Amino acid sequence: MATHIPTYSICHLMDDSSAVGDCVVFDLETFISSQENMVISPHRHLFYQVLFITNGSGEHFIDFETHKITNGDIYFLAPGQVHKWDFTSQTTGFIINFTENFFSTFLARRDYLNDFPFFLGNGLHSKLSTSSIYNSVLEIFSKIAKEYKHCIDCSHDLIRAYLLELFILCNREVNSLSNSLFESKHQFYLLRNFEKLIEENYRGKRLPREYAEMLFVTPNHLNALCKKVKGQSAGEIIRNRVLLECKRLLINSDMSISEIAYHLNFQDNSYFSRFFKKYESKTPEDFRRQKAVIEVNK
């Protein structure tokens, strides 16, 4: 039987005191104590989440990866990602949840958030250390919390502006951490666009040459860049995104194996099972069953 992973909308986290529609802001320590049952078990969101740790310890599980939290960590979660926390009760910081509508009614481009690598949903940039920009990040979160609490004129617009400032600042930090691996800005944007294209097309396009064609480069050029920067071939990066979605669906949904295979555009159920077992060393059925047993015993 599939593990039942609850999906929360932002309505689960809003009450009569919530000041801004489509956005909620919490003190992390208070939130952990008030929502303990929700955060200690695996769950997914229909909204975006930004989590900033100012002090504490524990682990954050995101899409089958375990992250040890440290002071100054910031986590970005896109809708659909699965996570749970195991933080000490004294962990402090901020948590901000907002829906797509919170920005789509404010910005001319509805897909603006997709320009930030930490919101692609592939988990590659879900965690960022803010050690070099900690004071600036803390100041932004503090201003957001103040605006949310007092809800004065145009608070919602100012919160949006502060969030955009935060995203741009963190995006620069992500870029600066990887710039040394690129010989030119062209290479940087080529790989960034490759990641975005995978997120948009992984269900239907599995071959590096298909992405190379959309990027107007040769497959060899794309593959060489991926190996240099990511340590993986272009094909491996595509395959890992497909595998991530396979695992998400196996434990987060009640879809049958055949339905998952169809949803992800595999030729048939048998091919899907062979693909999954080749790279995960277990069948989809065994993976689902094993995860269900682990969660029940926790």
Summary of the structure (lengths in Angstrom):
residues: 298
radius of gyration: 20.0
end to end distance: 16.8
largest distance: 58.9
contacts: 885
relative contact order: 0.11
helix: 53%
strand: 16%
